[in-house]
């Protein structure tokens, strides 16, 4: 099956610093990658959609200057949380989309737990 | 607007059967997905339906009625490890997933 990895699995950073999270599709080329945020006991919230080589499309209410997304290749996307604050502490999950047998399935990475102190 | 509705929480007994319902309204439709998510983990894929009818996969089955905008996930022979949140997601005409809030399933011995 398709495998998506994320790095790091968890990170603790100080308020005001920046954190980069990597998302890689290991055995397939992802036409589209998605970044989600999930707060405790809540469902996934889509933050942005990115296609390789083009600018990410951000959901309403998500600050594009704060959450920088770079989709450098068909197998790598990065999310950088700039000037992190405690309210940015969350579970960040990426997914990669690929067409399979006529439909587009999303394969999820294991997630990155960010704690900002 | 686009909307997905599913119950917030359900409780069932080990060994029993439970049905989790989902209704959806989307701009266009390219299929209905069910995911399982254990606490602190990312979702894992369970099923995909794009045609009307029942798809069976082991202890889990998923049903779709496109005319009614309705799907359900059926779990048989419940095990304690099935305690998790179950997320319903519909894919719209832009191939984006519209997510439900998830149904927390509690299994009791």
Interface residues (C-beta under 8 A of the other chain):
Chain A: X32 X34 X42 X43 X44 X46 X49 X91 X93 X97 X103 X104 X105 X106 X107 X108 X109 X110 X111 X113
Chain B: X30 X31 X33 X35 X40 X41 X42 X43 X44 X45 X48 X50 X87 X91 X95 X96 X97 X99 X100 X101 X102
